[in-house]
Amino acid sequence: MTLKSADPAFLDALSARLPADTLRRPDVRYLEEPRGRYSGQAAAVALPRNTQEVAEIIQAAHVGCVGVVPYGGGTGLVGGQVMPEGATPILLSLERMRKIRAVYPQENVLIAEAGAVLAEVQAAATDAGRLFPLSLAAEGTAQIGGNLSTNAGGVNVLRYGNARDLCLGLEAVLPTGEIWHGLSRLRKDNTGYDLKNLLIGAEGTLGVITAAALKLSPIPANAGTAIFTVRDPAAAVELLAMVRDAVGEGVSAFELIHRQGLDFLAEKLPELRQPFDPRPEWCVLIELGLGKGQDAEDALADLFGHAMEAELAEDGVIAQSEAQRQSLWAVREHIPEANRLIGSVSSHDISVPISRIPKFIPAGWKAISELDSSLRINCFGHLGDGNLHYNVFPGAGRSRAEYDALRGEVKRIIHDLVYDYGGSMSAEHGIGRMKVGDLERYGDPMKLAAMRAIKQALDPHGIMNPGAVMR
Amino acid sequence: MTLKSADPAFLDALSARLPADTLRRPDVRYLEEPRGRYSGQAAAVALPRNTQEVAEIIQAAHVGCVGVVPYGGGTGLVGGQVMPEGATPILLSLERMRKIRAVYPQENVLIAEAGAVLAEVQAAATDAGRLFPLSLAAEGTAQIGGNLSTNAGGVNVLRYGNARDLCLGLEAVLPTGEIWHGLSRLRKDNTGYDLKNLLIGAEGTLGVITAAALKLSPIPANAGTAIFTVRDPAAAVELLAMVRDAVGEGVSAFELIHRQGLDFLAEKLPELRQPFDPRPEWCVLIELGLGKGQDAEDALADLFGHAMEAELAEDGVIAQSEAQRQSLWAVREHIPEANRLIGSVSSHDISVPISRIPKFIPAGWKAISELDSSLRINCFGHLGDGNLHYNVFPGAGRSRAEYDALRGEVKRIIHDLVYDYGGSMSAEHGIGRMKVGDLERYGDPMKLAAMRAIKQALDPHGIMNPGAVMR
């Protein structure tokens, strides 16, 4: 089915079905994305107040064969929220649907509308004495509907899982404009296909999530943070196993940091206090969140002793106060800012099976240095999830523009290597429009065929987020 | 598309494509199911040795429009593994594909072929110093492929989740006979629709799982078991929150037991030692699995003290030895056997949001006693998951046959009430063929429409497990 542009006749007819001020001309902010690679186009932005209005909008678009681009907080990094070409779509923003509909502390469940900002969801959980563990840099802007549609990751995946793992049920409008009432609060419900997980991570191409039943967790009673230096990534992987053996699920984060990141910090953010002098080749940040009656600092001290004995750790800093904990986390959290100030040639959101990371990291170094020995690599990230930010930078004193001609080859070399190692070229950001070609290149052909069949079955007119995930 | 019976011409042609002895006449054991409600029919049972042979079989069935009924360990309780009517299908058993292909202790991952028996998977994990936490009564017979196809539950769901939550990747043959190579060991991989979770819980109607990458966990260093008496289910729900606040993820099981179950045990299994005399109206079994340096007995003693102070618990037994732990678990584990010896009028595998359980339980009692005041209810199960076995029994000294005329009404009353309370009529057993009508009655119509569209898209000839889940 060929999509049509949202023309004045379509917009007038849709407007007549909706309360005043539901359709607007789109501000420019709806047509941009954070990396500035795409400019969107849209005939209007629809701002419904409730699920029924969302259904009216989608149904009209289905009948009229008009594309609908769901727009959450606009923080996605792969262009899923902007449509630069093709028949002019409408944007659909659920920013007016941001209620916390209910909190059930006894059940560890919270029901939020899709337009609720992630930080608001976290705060509502905290108010109920619970933790909503999804946490990521854009949490002050990103909306929970977008987090679910993209299966967001973040810093707590090791312990609590991705957005997918934090959702019990959904309310959604399917591409024909019909409402699926699936806001289950049940932990066990084996009644048919898993439509919930199909919509989560579909990036708005199979419907629009309008509300979600979210899993909460207890707030860990005793948290502790440490940074240990390690010989190499192999030692870091062994240390992770040791930590897990000692505290089980009590390890909340396990982040790998390379000297290149510490060097960038020293160069660009010299006021930031670093834990080691001289700066070590590799270190790991460990966060524990333990229950009542357990002492996280003692547990970290025990771990450090065992790690020294096993020759896995060489030096270490264990935070003795909340201020010190924040100071250690600041090292990890400012690496992306230092990276931005340096300016990468190419950034890669990759994952690799954890046991293969020790070989993958040097293999990538070797391949990139063979391409151009001046390139520098800052490799850091969520080692506990096998998710690395494997980012390639210009040589010292040189600019990223000097490497424009190499960028495509750098990306190809890293992604090819990732697949040789059984990994993924999109660990947490999704496909959007930026990685559609990568998915065609690296994806399993049978999975892609199944995806196309499912898309055609649920969205026969192809109106939902056209061009995202698949052509 | 109308299905055809697997006639001699089809079987001969298929045989010619496969090694000798791959197709056999089906033993009677393949045509029975544990509850004896259905007798299956099949022209042959196919026993492939590898994924390529599975693909050959499915492809031939797709081209020939012949039904394929996947048969795992045969332990399903809803008739998903037997097809009593319609064009004669072939059965597909993966019992020859039972290899543990690989174990990655550092990654907490194990790759098993679908025909591996669950107990074999558990043992392979234990050999690697890890825990595969899926655990259920049929684990000595059930196969991991069937566990995943039905999204099995069991006793450790509270802590570790359902089968779905224990799977990282799948290899599967889709209904057209093509192989999806999706055996990812990645914790984070956002590259397109979640085909894995679509196949898990689809009960063999969308393809055949041939192998799975499974998540392992550390073995908890210190386990402890206790039974506390509680005033009523409301106190049990409050106690669960208290336990979670104290030990976080350290609570592995939280099982509710009613006096009716203890009475049945006393009547039918009098040699079994019971923890309390007189038998209490309600009690809960609590299992903790804590990390190194934590004492589970001490934690349970602390909990008991706090629960007494809060007037949630009245009496308690904390196991002081492994023998005592087993003795407490034996009480819980023998209740189903006592139930079988009594003989239920109707059994219900239900779930309800946890906070509504305190009102649901007496509402069910009231409704059933209004139907027939002689009926007895034994309500017990996985309170931590909101999953109850809410089983209705004959009056004392009467037989189940006396209530044959009431059975349908009993089931209807319970299931209607479950849906009034936002629950599910199949918490862990699935739909199979037994609950197809219930799914039509209680399922969301839009979800059912989406399921039909997905089924048609992926299995256009309707060959996979015809008549299961949907008509």
Interface residues (C-beta under 8 A of the other chain):
Chain A: Y104 P105 Q106 E107 N108 V109 T150 N151 G153 V157 L158 N162 R164 D165 L174 E178 I179 W180 H181 G182 S184 R185 L186 R187 K188 D189 N190 T191 G192 Y193 D194 L195 N197 L198 I200 G201 A202 L206 S217 P218 P220 A221 V237 E238 L240 A241 R244 D245 A246 V247 G248 E249 G250 G289 L290 G291 K292 G293 Q294 A299 D302 S351 V352 P353 I354 S355 H382 D385 G386 N387 G422 G423 S424 M425 S426 A427 E428 H429 G430 I431 K435 L439 Y442 G443 D444 M446 K447 L448 A449 A450 M451 A453 I454 Q456 A457 L458 V469 M470
Chain B: Y104 P105 Q106 E107 N108 V109 T150 N151 G153 V157 L158 N162 R164 D165 L174 E178 I179 W180 H181 G182 S184 R185 L186 R187 K188 D189 N190 T191 G192 Y193 D194 L195 N197 L198 I200 G201 A202 L206 S217 P218 P220 A221 V237 E238 L240 A241 R244 D245 A246 V247 G248 E249 G250 G289 L290 G291 K292 G293 Q294 A299 D302 S351 V352 P353 I354 S355 H382 D385 G386 N387 G422 G423 S424 M425 S426 A427 E428 H429 G430 I431 K435 L439 Y442 G443 D444 M446 K447 L448 A449 A450 M451 A453 I454 Q456 A457 L458 V469 M470
